[in-house]
Amino acid sequence: MNTQWEYAWSTPKVTGDLKTTVQDFFVEEQLGFEPDGHGEFYFVFIEKQGINTDFLAKRLAQMAGIAANKVTYSGVKDRHACTRQWFCLHMINKEPDLTNIQEAFREPEKVRVITQSRHSKKLRTGAHVGNRFVLRIRDIKGDLEDLKSRLELIKMSGVPNYYGAQRFGINGNNLHNGKPFVLKGRQSKRKLSKTEGFWLSAIRSWFFNEALSAQVRNGMWCRLCDGDIVQYQGRDEQFRLKEMTASMHLQAVLGNVHPVLPLICEGWQDGTGTQREAVIIESVRQEGELMQALIDFGLSRESRLARLMPTEMAWELLEKPNEQTQLIVEFSLSKGCFATSILREMIHVTDKSAEKYHENIDRQ
């Protein structure tokens, strides 16, 4: 299955190394609200390195003396990075002793508590509003003027909102295993396993990327058409664009409003306009059987913006004689969006953590 999708701003002409150290990839979860200071839920903001989110949640449960299902978190963060995120412990009338939390882990794993507070509501999956990234890319080689132009383009006009490679698993395993699973169809009414859910999600995400790639190729990804479902930057509300106006064209050019693409499900055609529907159908024509098999799983209606706009984006290019050129870039993204989708339009990166740990995980 194809995983080489179109570039919006042509193929990058610069290479560099990412995650040479864990500190080179920093991500901080933006919760979007402050814990209110009271209630039966204990919120803990933790910085971690070398540990995946689920493993840390189980360790917190052990330290607090509660069941693993009493610990929740909003999003999954990269193991091979320096990440900060919120955890929620359901504890009534008692507080966990996290003073010596680092002792529950071994080097190179690192954990520290930044802040903690009570809250009246449980922290649920997807409750955060976004993530703030600070990335250092080392040993940059190639056309630096091209890189500078790309940085300006990305800040001004965004990038295609592709699902990142990590959605498809190490070496694309979620696609390789997911295709025969989906084609076989649901064999019983039992709840899908976690792994089967990953496979199903990977296939659905692949269809989205294929459709978006076709629209990057023909220029539709960042412009609006009559009948589109659209959404303003930074808002959740969506509406159908019945008639194009000069004002809406301007808002699209400025990056203030974006077309929305439906994810494949029964009746997905209702989630877009006729022009975009035709492009989507053509883009996945060769996988018609797989598409129908996916629809038969009875997935809920969902959608995703075609364009990803980073906010508060800034960068510094470090050029010194006889030293490696480095780029430090920072930006914020809404939840569910991938920093790798920003990076792929900017630079060809080599993930150095993959060389060290024989895996490549970068979920946000």
C-alpha positions as CSV (number, residue, x, y, z in Angstrom):
1,M,0.0,0.0,0.0
2,N,1.3,3.4,-1.0
3,T,2.7,5.6,1.8
4,Q,4.5,8.2,-0.3
5,W,2.1,11.1,-0.3
6,E,2.4,14.3,-2.2
7,Y,4.3,17.3,-0.9
8,A,2.5,20.7,-0.9
9,W,5.7,22.7,-1.3
10,S,7.8,20.2,-3.4
11,T,10.3,17.7,-2.1
12,P,12.6,19.2,0.6
13,K,16.2,19.8,-0.4
14,V,17.7,19.6,3.1
15,T,18.5,16.7,5.4
16,G,19.0,16.5,9.1
17,D,19.0,14.3,12.2
18,L,16.1,14.3,14.7
19,K,16.1,12.9,18.3
20,T,19.9,12.6,18.5
21,T,19.1,13.1,22.2
22,V,15.7,12.8,23.8
23,Q,15.8,16.6,24.6
24,D,15.9,17.3,20.9
25,F,12.1,16.5,20.7
26,F,10.2,18.3,23.4
27,V,6.4,18.3,23.6
28,E,4.1,19.8,26.2
29,E,0.5,18.9,26.5
30,Q,-1.9,21.9,26.5
31,L,-4.8,21.0,28.7
32,G,-6.9,24.0,27.9
33,F,-8.2,24.4,31.5
34,E,-6.9,24.6,35.1
35,P,-7.7,21.9,37.7
36,D,-10.2,23.6,40.0
37,G,-8.4,22.4,43.2
38,H,-11.1,20.2,44.7
39,G,-12.9,16.9,43.9
40,E,-12.1,13.2,43.9
41,F,-9.7,13.3,41.0
42,Y,-6.0,13.9,41.5
43,F,-4.3,15.6,38.5
44,V,-0.5,15.2,38.1
45,F,1.5,17.0,35.5
46,I,4.6,14.9,34.7
47,E,7.7,15.3,32.7
48,K,9.1,12.0,31.4
49,Q,11.9,10.6,29.2
50,G,12.4,7.1,27.9
51,I,9.0,5.8,29.1
52,N,5.7,5.3,27.2
53,T,2.5,6.8,28.5
54,D,0.7,3.6,29.3
55,F,3.6,2.1,31.3
56,L,3.9,5.3,33.3
57,A,0.2,5.2,34.1
58,K,0.5,1.7,35.4
59,R,3.4,2.7,37.6
60,L,1.4,5.6,39.0
61,A,-1.4,3.2,39.9
62,Q,1.1,0.9,41.7
63,M,2.6,3.8,43.7
64,A,-0.9,5.1,44.6
65,G,-2.2,1.7,45.6
66,I,-5.2,1.8,43.1
67,A,-6.3,-0.3,40.2
68,A,-4.7,0.5,36.8
69,N,-8.1,1.5,35.4
70,K,-8.3,4.3,38.0
71,V,-5.5,6.2,36.2
72,T,-6.4,8.0,33.0
73,Y,-4.6,10.4,30.6
74,S,-5.7,12.5,27.7
75,G,-3.1,11.8,25.0
76,V,-0.3,9.4,24.2
77,K,3.2,10.9,24.2
78,D,6.4,9.7,22.6
79,R,8.7,7.4,24.5
80,H,11.9,8.7,22.8
81,A,11.4,12.3,23.7
82,C,11.1,14.8,26.6
83,T,7.4,15.1,27.1
84,R,5.1,16.7,29.6
85,Q,1.5,15.5,30.1
86,W,-1.3,15.2,32.6
87,F,-2.4,12.1,34.4
88,C,-5.5,11.7,36.5
89,L,-5.7,9.4,39.6
90,H,-9.2,8.6,41.0
91,M,-8.5,8.9,44.7
92,I,-11.1,9.9,47.3
93,N,-9.9,11.4,50.6
94,K,-6.3,10.5,50.1
95,E,-3.3,11.7,48.1
96,P,-0.5,9.6,46.4
97,D,3.1,10.0,47.7
98,L,5.1,10.7,44.6
99,T,8.1,12.2,46.3
100,N,10.4,9.5,45.2
101,I,8.8,8.7,41.9
102,Q,12.2,8.5,40.1
103,E,13.1,5.4,42.2
104,A,10.3,3.5,40.5
105,F,12.3,3.7,37.2
106,R,15.8,3.0,36.0
107,E,18.2,4.9,33.8
108,P,17.8,6.2,31.1
109,E,14.2,6.5,32.2
110,K,13.5,9.8,33.9
111,V,10.4,11.1,35.6
112,R,9.6,14.2,37.6
113,V,6.4,15.7,38.9
114,I,6.0,19.4,37.8
115,T,2.7,20.2,39.6
116,Q,-0.3,18.4,41.0
117,S,-3.9,19.4,42.0
118,R,-7.3,18.1,42.6
119,H,-10.2,18.4,40.1
120,S,-13.9,17.7,40.1
121,K,-14.0,15.9,36.8
122,K,-12.2,12.9,35.4
123,L,-9.5,13.4,32.7
124,R,-10.8,11.7,29.6
125,T,-9.1,10.7,26.4
126,G,-8.8,13.7,24.0
127,A,-9.6,16.3,26.7
128,H,-6.5,18.4,25.9
129,V,-6.7,21.1,23.3
130,G,-3.3,20.7,21.7
131,N,0.5,20.3,22.1
132,R,3.4,22.6,22.1
133,F,6.6,21.3,20.3
134,V,10.2,22.5,20.5
135,L,12.4,20.5,18.1
136,R,16.2,20.6,17.5
137,I,17.3,19.2,14.2
138,R,21.1,18.5,13.9
139,D,23.6,18.1,11.2
140,I,21.6,20.0,8.6
141,K,22.9,19.7,5.0
142,G,21.7,21.1,1.7
143,D,20.1,24.2,0.4
144,L,19.6,26.5,3.4
145,E,17.8,29.2,1.3
146,D,15.3,26.5,0.3
147,L,14.8,25.6,4.0
148,K,14.3,29.3,5.0
149,S,11.6,29.6,2.3
150,R,9.9,26.5,3.4
151,L,9.7,27.7,7.0
152,E,8.0,30.9,5.9
153,L,5.6,29.0,3.6
154,I,4.6,26.6,6.4
155,K,4.1,29.4,8.9
156,M,2.0,31.4,6.3
157,S,0.1,28.6,4.5
158,G,0.3,25.4,6.5
159,V,0.8,21.9,5.3
160,P,-1.5,18.9,4.3
161,N,-2.9,17.5,7.5
162,Y,-1.7,13.9,6.9
163,Y,-1.8,11.2,9.5
164,G,1.8,10.6,10.5
165,A,3.8,7.5,9.7
166,Q,3.5,6.4,13.3
167,R,-0.2,5.8,12.8
168,F,0.7,3.0,10.4
169,G,3.0,1.2,12.8
170,I,6.7,0.3,12.7
171,N,7.6,-0.4,9.0
172,G,3.9,0.0,8.2
173,N,2.9,-3.2,10.1
174,N,-0.6,-1.8,11.0
175,L,-1.3,-1.6,7.2
176,H,0.2,-5.0,6.4
177,N,-1.8,-6.7,9.1
178,G,-4.8,-4.4,8.8
179,K,-5.7,-5.0,5.2
180,P,-6.4,-8.7,5.4
181,F,-8.2,-8.2,8.8
182,V,-10.5,-5.6,7.2
183,L,-11.1,-7.6,4.0
184,K,-12.0,-10.7,6.1
185,G,-14.7,-8.6,7.8
186,R,-16.1,-8.7,11.4
187,Q,-16.3,-12.3,12.4
188,S,-18.3,-11.9,15.6
189,K,-20.1,-9.3,17.7
190,R,-17.3,-9.2,20.3
191,K,-15.5,-6.0,21.0
192,L,-12.4,-5.5,18.9
193,S,-9.1,-6.0,20.6
194,K,-6.7,-3.0,21.1
195,T,-4.5,-4.3,18.3
196,E,-7.4,-4.8,15.9
197,G,-8.5,-1.3,16.7
198,F,-5.1,0.0,15.7
199,W,-5.4,-2.0,12.4
200,L,-8.8,-0.6,11.6
201,S,-7.7,3.0,12.4
202,A,-4.6,2.6,10.2
203,I,-6.7,1.5,7.2
204,R,-9.1,4.4,7.7
205,S,-6.3,6.8,8.1
206,W,-4.6,5.5,4.9
207,F,-7.8,6.2,2.9
208,F,-7.8,9.8,4.3
209,N,-4.1,10.3,3.3
210,E,-4.7,8.9,-0.2
211,A,-7.7,11.2,-0.7
212,L,-5.7,14.2,0.7
213,S,-2.7,13.4,-1.4
214,A,-4.8,13.5,-4.6
215,Q,-6.1,16.9,-3.5
216,V,-2.6,18.2,-2.9
217,R,-1.7,17.1,-6.4
218,N,-4.6,19.1,-8.0
219,G,-4.4,22.0,-5.6
220,M,-7.7,21.5,-3.8
221,W,-6.3,20.8,-0.3
222,C,-6.1,24.5,0.7
223,R,-8.8,26.1,-1.4
224,L,-12.6,26.0,-1.0
225,C,-15.3,24.8,-3.4
226,D,-19.0,25.2,-3.5
227,G,-20.7,22.7,-1.2
228,D,-17.6,22.0,0.9
229,I,-17.8,21.4,4.6
230,V,-15.5,24.0,6.1
231,Q,-14.2,25.0,9.5
232,Y,-12.5,28.2,10.9
233,Q,-9.0,27.9,12.4
234,G,-9.2,27.4,16.1
235,R,-12.9,26.6,16.2
236,D,-14.8,23.3,16.4
237,E,-18.0,24.3,14.5
238,Q,-18.3,23.2,10.9
239,F,-20.8,24.4,8.2
240,R,-21.5,23.8,4.6
241,L,-20.3,26.4,2.2
242,K,-23.3,26.9,-0.1
243,E,-21.8,29.6,-2.3
244,M,-18.2,30.9,-2.6
245,T,-17.6,34.6,-2.0
246,A,-14.5,36.8,-2.4
247,S,-14.5,37.1,1.4
248,M,-14.3,33.3,1.9
249,H,-11.6,33.0,-0.8
250,L,-9.6,35.6,1.2
251,Q,-10.1,33.8,4.5
252,A,-8.8,30.6,2.9
253,V,-5.7,32.3,1.4
254,L,-5.0,33.8,4.8
255,G,-5.2,30.4,6.5
256,N,-8.2,31.3,8.6
257,V,-10.7,28.7,7.2
258,H,-10.1,25.2,5.8
259,P,-11.9,22.4,3.9
260,V,-12.9,19.4,5.9
261,L,-12.6,15.9,4.6
262,P,-14.8,13.0,5.8
263,L,-13.3,9.7,7.1
264,I,-14.6,6.6,5.4
265,C,-17.9,5.3,6.8
266,E,-21.4,4.7,5.7
267,G,-22.7,7.9,4.0
268,W,-19.3,9.6,4.0
269,Q,-20.3,11.4,0.8
270,D,-22.6,13.6,2.9
271,G,-19.5,15.1,4.6
272,T,-18.2,16.9,1.6
273,G,-19.2,18.7,-1.6
274,T,-19.7,17.0,-5.0
275,Q,-16.4,18.3,-6.5
276,R,-14.3,16.9,-3.6
277,E,-16.4,13.7,-3.5
278,A,-15.4,12.9,-7.1
279,V,-11.7,13.4,-6.4
280,I,-11.9,11.1,-3.3
281,I,-13.7,8.4,-5.2
282,E,-11.1,8.5,-8.0
283,S,-8.2,8.5,-5.5
284,V,-9.3,5.2,-3.9
285,R,-10.8,3.5,-7.0
286,Q,-8.2,0.7,-7.0
287,E,-9.1,-0.2,-3.4
288,G,-12.8,-0.3,-3.8
289,E,-13.2,-3.8,-2.2
290,L,-11.1,-2.7,0.9
291,M,-13.1,0.6,1.1
292,Q,-16.5,-1.3,1.2
293,A,-15.1,-3.8,3.7
294,L,-14.1,-0.9,5.9
295,I,-17.6,0.7,5.6
296,D,-19.1,-2.7,6.6
297,F,-17.5,-2.3,10.1
298,G,-20.1,0.3,10.9
299,L,-17.7,3.1,11.8
300,S,-19.0,6.4,13.2
301,R,-19.0,9.6,11.2
302,E,-15.9,11.6,11.7
303,S,-14.0,14.2,9.8
304,R,-10.6,15.9,9.7
305,L,-9.2,19.2,8.4
306,A,-7.5,19.0,5.1
307,R,-5.0,21.7,6.1
308,L,-2.8,21.9,9.2
309,M,-1.8,25.4,10.4
310,P,0.9,25.6,13.1
311,T,0.4,28.4,15.6
312,E,3.0,30.5,17.4
313,M,5.7,29.2,15.0
314,A,9.2,30.4,15.4
315,W,12.7,29.2,14.5
316,E,16.4,29.8,14.7
317,L,19.0,28.5,12.3
318,L,22.3,28.0,14.0
319,E,25.2,28.4,11.6
320,K,28.8,28.5,13.0
321,P,32.1,27.9,11.2
322,N,33.4,24.3,11.6
323,E,30.3,23.2,13.4
324,Q,27.2,21.3,12.4
325,T,24.3,23.5,11.2
326,Q,21.2,23.1,13.5
327,L,17.6,24.2,13.4
328,I,15.5,24.9,16.4
329,V,11.8,25.2,15.6
330,E,8.8,25.5,17.8
331,F,5.1,25.6,17.2
332,S,1.7,24.5,18.6
333,L,-0.7,22.0,17.0
334,S,-4.3,21.0,17.8
335,K,-4.8,17.6,19.3
336,G,-4.7,14.7,16.9
337,C,-2.3,16.5,14.6
338,F,1.2,15.3,13.9
339,A,4.5,17.2,14.2
340,T,5.9,14.9,11.6
341,S,3.5,16.3,9.0
342,I,5.1,19.7,9.6
343,L,8.6,18.3,9.5
344,R,8.1,16.3,6.2
345,E,7.4,19.6,4.3
346,M,10.5,21.2,5.8
347,I,13.3,18.7,5.8
348,H,14.2,15.1,5.2
349,V,14.9,13.9,8.8
350,T,16.7,10.8,10.0
351,D,15.1,9.6,13.3
352,K,18.2,8.7,15.4
353,S,16.0,7.1,18.1
354,A,15.1,4.4,15.6
355,E,18.8,3.5,15.3
356,K,19.1,3.2,19.1
357,Y,15.9,1.5,19.9
358,H,15.0,-0.3,16.7
359,E,11.6,1.4,16.5
360,N,10.0,4.7,15.5
361,I,7.3,6.0,17.7
362,D,6.1,9.6,17.5
363,R,2.5,9.7,18.5
364,Q,1.1,12.9,19.9
